[in-house]
Amino acid sequence: MFKKKKKESLEKTTDDFFAKDEQTTDSEQWINEDDFEGQLSVDVYDEKDNIVIKSTIAGVKPEDIDISINNEMVTIKGKREQYENITEENYYYQECYWGGFSRSVILPVEVQANKVDASLKNGVLKVILPKAKKEKQISIKVNSED
């Protein structure tokens, strides 16, 4: 998806990727650039009582991030806005992703969804998911009905 482009380069860009084939109609196109989301890179690790998800998402405001938990999956969605209008031909390199992004992570253990905490500091999102406490195993004595 990222483009590395030098002026007058013949390398393919995302515009080439999304360009409509002369033989197809709009309804036949299988990729719609407006619906495309970049995949967020994440680190997921275990702490004693928590599962932690970290991601670098510089340039994104906290109000532009949505975190949801559904069953055993956490989904992080957001949008990184580009506020400058730079024409394609003015780029030497274009590697930063601008636009919508998302990432879903299947949780390795059950968590307490109502106690999840998320913070954004210096462009790093940190989501702390407290592990659900497992009930102690209880032995049950089986009585004989003789």
Phi, psi and omega in degrees: 000327185280150182246138173241110191226132172252146180309142180063020179280151178262007181295150176288143177243175178296332176298320177295320182297318183269357181298143182283130175295139182300335185266000181247158175258170179304321182288342180271346181293130184267348177238127176250116184302327181293331181270355185287137174234139174284155179267127180284134175276137183223156166247134177234126181215166184258132167248172185309307185249003186222157163256135182240135174242128177236144178208141175273119180224055181302143177086007180247132178278149179306324181287350177262013180243135177236126179240128179226151177239126179226114184057246183249030184226137174253134177238129177246123179232153177188186180213131177254117183271140171254118187269352177257148177253099182251129182285152183305317184289348179273352180277138166267316176225143173221095184245343180283141179265129178239137179123199182287149176215158176202163176202133174247138182233126175280126183281137182282342180219165177288141180236164177269094187301328182283355181242015180291141180234136178229139178218155179234117181223126179053038178079009179245121176273133178232120179247122180252120182247104180295133178291144176287138178285130178279139176293145177294145178288132181247129176274137179243126180281133178265123180271145178273139179254037180289000000 
